Amino acid sequence: MRLQDAKPQKGSKRRRRRVGRGIAAGQGASCGFGMRGQKSRSGRGTRPGFEGGQLPLYRRVPKLKHFPIVNRREYTTINVSALASLPANSEVTLDSLLEAGIVTTARGPLKILGDGDLNVALQVKAAAFTAGARSKIEAAGGSCEVIEAVAAGAQ
């Protein structure tokens, strides 16, 4: 089969309706649009979003701040400064932070933020790191490992 052999299915293509060509054509005079009114005029319909003069939806909805993000990802956040009290070369996860009492509630996967200083080498396993947090942990001799957020959130 070649491209020039491709044809539409029989009966799938219909000829376009030619309106205003006299009574015998079936759509003469008012062309099936009725007698008078907005929908019978040339050019036809209204613009998209027009609601008949009612204040349309795109003007009713507020445009600016404070709209919630749909499907927002919630993280349990902690700063690097809170990790400084942990013993050296310990493995830091959300569970270990809960046991140590540094984090009280798990609101989702763990995210490490870069505020503060860190002098202890730690093996940190979290769902996300900020660039500052990653550089401070690695500068202290530790390591950063990104774990799957779904697995951390299911704990």
Salt bridges, closest charged atoms under 4 A:
GLU51 OE1 - ARG60 NH1 3.19
GLU74 OE2 - ARG72 NH1 2.95
GLU91 OE1 - LYS125 NZ 3.32
